Amino acid sequence: MAALENLTSEDLLARVLSSLNDDKAEEIVQVDLRGKTSIGDYMVICTGRSSRQVGAIAQHLADTLKADTGVLAKVEGKDSGDWVLVDAGDVIVHVFRPEVREFYQLEKLWLAAGDPAEV
């Protein structure tokens, strides 16, 4: 387990992306929030194919972060499975069902014109 005081937001982001890839999350996009807001350094947006997969991705991510880094992520919305927020401090993760992601289009809110969406 990495010591929390030595864990950078980039390290945390790498753990998040690894967990999401392992769980077959789709259309993973990372948004660099540094200099845009104080809520965190990175936002990650991804899609699960069903409500069950959305909830499972989010719960597994929270469990993995706790086990690997000691970060106690807050999970909101898991019961509905439409849109689950995982707040890991410097990295905020949104896991959506496809229709819900299309409706809210968070990427468009946070990515300025010309900003690359990192996948």
C-alpha positions in Angstrom: 0.0 0.0 0.0 1.4 3.4 -1.0 1.7 5.9 1.8 -1.0 8.6 1.4 1.5 11.5 1.9 3.6 10.2 -1.1 0.6 9.6 -3.3 0.3 12.2 -6.1 -2.8 13.0 -8.0 -1.1 11.5 -11.1 -0.5 8.2 -9.1 -4.1 8.2 -8.0 -5.3 8.8 -11.6 -3.1 5.9 -12.9 -4.7 3.6 -10.3 -8.2 4.8 -11.3 -7.6 4.3 -15.0 -6.1 0.8 -14.4 -9.1 -0.3 -12.3 -11.6 1.1 -14.9 -9.7 -0.7 -17.7 -9.6 -4.0 -15.8 -13.4 -3.7 -15.2 -14.1 -3.2 -18.9 -15.4 0.4 -18.5 -16.0 1.9 -22.0 -15.2 5.3 -23.5 -12.9 6.4 -20.7 -12.1 10.1 -20.8 -9.9 12.0 -18.4 -10.2 15.8 -18.0 -7.4 17.8 -16.5 -9.1 20.1 -13.9 -5.9 21.8 -12.7 -6.3 25.6 -13.0 -10.0 25.3 -13.8 -11.4 24.4 -10.4 -10.4 23.5 -6.8 -12.7 20.5 -6.6 -9.9 18.2 -7.8 -7.0 17.7 -10.2 -8.6 15.2 -12.6 -12.1 14.1 -13.6 -12.6 10.7 -15.2 -15.8 9.9 -17.1 -16.6 6.4 -18.3 -19.5 4.2 -19.3 -20.8 0.8 -18.2 -23.1 -1.2 -20.3 -25.8 -1.8 -17.6 -26.9 -0.5 -14.2 -25.3 -3.6 -12.6 -22.0 -3.0 -14.4 -22.0 0.7 -13.5 -22.5 -0.1 -9.8 -19.9 -2.9 -9.9 -17.3 -0.7 -11.6 -17.8 2.1 -9.0 -17.7 -0.3 -6.0 -14.6 -2.2 -7.3 -12.9 1.1 -7.9 -13.6 2.3 -4.3 -12.5 -1.1 -2.9 -9.3 -1.1 -5.0 -8.3 2.5 -4.0 -8.8 1.6 -0.3 -6.8 -1.6 -0.6 -4.0 -0.2 -2.8 -3.6 3.3 -1.6 -5.6 3.8 1.6 -7.8 6.4 -0.1 -11.4 6.2 1.3 -13.4 7.2 -1.7 -17.0 8.4 -1.3 -19.5 6.7 -3.6 -22.8 8.3 -4.5 -25.7 7.0 -6.6 -24.8 3.3 -6.6 -28.3 2.3 -5.7 -29.8 3.6 -9.0 -26.9 2.5 -11.2 -27.6 5.3 -13.8 -24.8 7.6 -12.7 -22.4 6.8 -9.9 -19.9 9.4 -8.6 -16.7 8.2 -6.9 -14.9 11.0 -5.1 -11.3 10.0 -4.4 -10.2 13.5 -3.5 -7.9 14.7 -6.2 -9.6 12.4 -8.8 -13.4 12.4 -9.3 -14.9 9.6 -11.3 -18.3 9.5 -13.0 -19.6 6.2 -14.2 -22.6 6.4 -16.4 -25.0 4.2 -18.3 -24.7 5.2 -22.0 -28.1 7.1 -22.2 -27.4 9.0 -19.1 -23.9 10.0 -20.2 -25.3 11.2 -23.5 -28.0 13.3 -21.8 -25.6 15.1 -19.3 -22.6 15.4 -21.6 -20.2 16.3 -18.8 -17.2 16.3 -21.2 -18.6 19.3 -23.0 -19.0 21.2 -19.7 -15.4 20.7 -18.7 -13.4 20.6 -21.9 -12.9 24.0 -23.4 -12.9 24.3 -27.1 -9.7 22.8 -28.5 -8.8 20.9 -25.3 -8.0 17.3 -26.1 -10.1 14.6 -24.4 -7.5 12.2 -23.1 -8.4 8.6 -23.3 
